[in-house]
Amino acid sequence: MDIRIHAPLDMHLHLREGALLRLVAPLSARDFAGAVIMPNLVPAVDTLERLATYRAEVEAATAPHTFAPLMTLFFRQYDEALLTAVRPHIIGVKLYPEGVTTNSADGVRDLQRIEPTLAVLERLGIPLLVHGESHGFVLDREAEFLRTYTRWANLFPRLTIVMEHITTAAAVRLLDEYANLAATVTLHHLLLTLDDVVGGLLSPHAFCKPIAKRPEDRAALLEAALHAHPRLMFGSDSAPHPVERKEAAGCAAGIFSAPVSLPLLAELFARHDALDQLQAFVSDNARTVYGITPPAKTVTLAERPWQVPARYGEVVPFYAGQTLAWQVVEVA
């Protein structure tokens, strides 16, 4: 059995820099027509010059694949002149609350103080992408941040607000309450619960932020994805770290899923007799939400077993060493 996906898009991707960028970027560029590239580097992507330099590095690392890097700017309280200048070069501005995840120490401390900048984003038609977690108890962080989404959705009704990598049933419900809210969901949050991470021996390569939640949360996310909720998009949040940073006492948060994202999604959707919804989930919804036209690219997957490598360089992938039922067999 084969399935063809036209212009698959990864709407949340970490590519890093340097040697790690050159290692992982081709794996995403092979399978996807484009991806939203995260800006939380050190230093952050927060100027037009830094943006142009990083984009050039991504394009060099992904050549000769047909792949569009959809760039983002790390949220600061920018003035309108800068945002106007950068607008043609980005798909959105990415907001991290201070210290909530990797390389977010320079994120936002006071969420209400930044609202004048949100008004500028709304006026210029620049989407706001948000890592939506509070600093509360780890299982409640996303739920607590939903109040902020509600406030902003009401205050800025013409601002497209993307709730990144949602993990809870409550976030899915909120998606239906406001037309200006959209969301991404990861592969791993469609497959894992917290039991898979810490229910037995600690599984460091399944540790990510936001952390996997309860079975009822996973069920709600899966239901929305399998029915291709029109404002829910696939975003892998593939976040590679060298093995010594994952298999360590201070385990880094992030799951490297880029090499297996499309095969595992095909397997998951086939298992639920929902392959006809995969095109919308991994491409069409994102095109509508963001109003983008990705490069022409058709990826064919076949129900044909293959074994995931134990490592790609010094990075351990999601499902390392396991046999998957589907694989990418052609890219045109």
N, C-alpha and C positions, 0 to 999 in steps of 0.2 A: 504494500500500500504506500502511495506517495501523497504528499501535500505540497503545494506551492504557496509561498508567502511573498507578496509583492511589497517591496520596500520595507522590510521589518525595521523597527526603530527601538532603540534602548533609550528611554527618557530619563535615565539617571545612572551615570557611569563615572567611576574613578579611574583615571589613567596614570596618575603619578607623573614623575619626570625622570629624565636621564635613562639609565639602563633599564630600569623597571618599566618605564613608558615604552621603550623599544621592544621589550619582551611581550607585554600584554596587549598593546594597542592593535597589533595585527590580528589577534584572535577575535576581537570585537569587529574590526573592519571587514574581516572575511565574511561574517554571518549577517551583519547589519548594514543598512543603507545610511544610517546616521545615528548619532547618540548625543544626549545632553551631557556635556562635560563639566564635572564639578570643579569649583575654583578654590577649594580649601587646601591649597599648597602652602609651602613655607619658602618665601613669602607668599601671601595670598594673591590671587588674581584680582586686583582692585584698581588698576589703572588701564587706560587705553593702550599704553605701551606694553605693559605686562601681558595684557590680553592678546595683542598682536604677536608677541614673541611666543607665547604658549601655543597659540593656534598654529603657528608655523611649525613648531616642534611636533605637534600632534599630526599635522598633515604629512610631515616627513616620515613619521613612524608608521603611518597607515598606508602610504603609497606602496604598490600601485592599485590598491583596492578602491572600489567605488564606495566612498564613505564621506559623509558630511559631518564635521564636528560642529555641534550646535553649542556655542560658547555661552558661559554665564559669568557674571561679575559678582564677586564676594560683597555682601551687603555692607555699605557704609552709609553715613548720612551725606550722600552726594548732593551737589547743587544741580539745578536744572540744566545748566550749560553742559556739564560733564555728561549727564544722562542723555541729553540730546545728541551729543557727539558720539557716544558709544552705542546708541540705540540700533544703528544698522548692522552692528557687528555681534550682537548678542541675541539670545532667545529669551533671556530673563535675568533677574537678579536673585541670587541665592542667599537666604537669610539663615544664619545659625545663631541660636541663643548662645551666650557665652559659656564655653566649656562643656557643651553637651555631648560632643563627639570628637573624633580625630581632627586635630588642627583647627579647633574652634575657640581657642583661648582669646582671640581678638573678636569674638562674635558680639552680639547685641546684649547689653546688660539691662536696659530699661526699654521694654517693648512699647510703652505708650509714648515715650519721648521721640521715637522715630516716626511717628505717624505723619508728620509733615512730608517726610520723604516718600511715604506710601502714597500720599496725595499726588506727588509729582509723577510717580510711576503710573498711577491711574490716568492722569492727564495725558501722558505720553504713550499710553497703551503698551507698557512694558510689563510682562507677567512677573509676579512675585512667587518664587519657589521657596518653600519653608521646610526646614528640619524642625518639625513641630513637637518638641519635648520640653517639659518643665525641668526643674531641678529637684522634684519631689522623689518619693519612693519609686524605685525603678519600674515596677509594674504599672504604676499610675501616671507616668510622665506624659504619655501621649494623651490620655484621657483628660488630664489637667489642662493641657494646651488647647483642647477643643474650645474652651471659653474664648481664647484669643482669636481663633479662627472665626467664631461667631461674631465677635466684636468687629473684626476687620471686614467680614463679608457684609455687614450692615453699614459700616461707615463708608466703605468704598465699593459700591455695587457694580461699578464698571471696571474694577480691577480684577484680572484673572489671578486667583490665588491657588497655587498647586500645593496640596498637602503631600509632601514627599514620603515615600515608603511607609504608607499607613499599615498598622498592625492590629487594629482592634475593630470589633463589631460596631462600636460607637462611632468610629470615624466613617465607616461605611454608611451608617444612618445619617450622619451629618452631611455627607455628600449629596443626599437627596433633598436637603432643606434649602440650599442656596445655589442658584444657577451659576454664580461666579466662582464656585469652588470646583476644583478638579483634583485628581489624586493619582499618584503612582503606587504600584505595589510590586514587590520583588518576587522572584521565583522562590527564594528560601522561605519567605513568610507564607507562601501558598503550600509549603511542604512540611515545615517544622513547627513544633511547639516547644515550650521551654523544657519539657521532658527530654527532648532530643539533645538539648545542650547540657543540662545538668542533672537529668533524672537518674543517670548511672554515673560512670566515670565522666569527668569533665571532657567535653568534646570541643577543643579549642578552635577547630576549623569550622565549627557551626556557631561560633560566638560572633555576634554582630550588634550594632546599635542602630535603631531601636532593637531591643532584645525580642526574640520570639515570645509569643504570649500563650494564651490558653487554647484548648481545642475548639471552643465555641468561637473564638476570634478567627482562628484559621478557617473554620467552616464558613463564616460570613465573608471573608475575603475571597475564598474560593468560589462561593456562590456568585458574587459580583463579577469575578473574572470570567467564569465559565459562561455567564450570560452577557458578557461584553458590555457591562454598564457603560453608557456613552461618554462618561467623564472619568473613567478609570483607564489608566494607561500602564503598559508594562515599563518598569524601570528596574534594571537588574540590581542597582546599588552594588555591582561587582567592585570589590575593594581589596586589591591584592596587597599582601604583606609578605616579606621573606619569612621562611619557615622559622627562623630563630626568634622572630617577633611574635609568632603565633604559639609556638610550643615553648612558652616561657611563663615565669611566675606572673609577670605583668602582661598578660595576653592582650595583643592588639585586637581591636574590634574591626571585623570585616570579613566577608565571605567572597572568595574569588570564583565567581560563577560564569564568567564570560564564555569559556570554551564549551559549556554544557547548557547554556540558557535555552536556545531554541530546541535542541533535542529533548530536554526534560519537559519543556512546555508542551511539545507535541505529544509526548508520552502521557502527560497528565491530562491534557484535553481529550486525547483518544480514549483514555480509561473512563472518562465521564461522557463519552459520546458527544463531545462538543467541539470537534475539530473545525466545524463550520464557523465557530466564533473566534478562532485564533487570529485570523486576519485582522479583525477589528481590534482585538486586544493588543496586538503587537505592532499595529500601524495606523489603521484608519481613525481610531479615536484620537490619537495624538495629532494627526494631521488636522482634524477638526478643531480640537481644543486650541492649538497654537496657530492655526491658519498657515501651515507650512506645506511645501511641496518637496518631498525628499528626492534624491537621485533615483533614476530608474534602475531597479535591481530586483531580480527574482531569485529566491532561495528555495531550492527543492529539498525536502526531507523525505527519507524513506524509512520504513519500518525494517531496519536492518541493524543487528546488534553490533556494538563496538565497546571496547574497554577504555575508560577514562584513564589517561596517564596518571601515575603516582605524583608526578611533579611536572611543572613547566618551569624550567630553570630552578630557582630557589623558592617557588611559590606552589603551594599545595592547592589544587582545585577542589571545588565542591564535588562530592561523589568520587573522590580520588580512588582509582583502582577498581571501581564498580563497573558492571556491564549495563549499558543503557540499551533500550529497545529501538530507539530512533537515532538517526544521524543525518547530518547535512551531506548530501551527495552531489549537489550541483549548485553553482552560483552563476547567474547570467545577467 
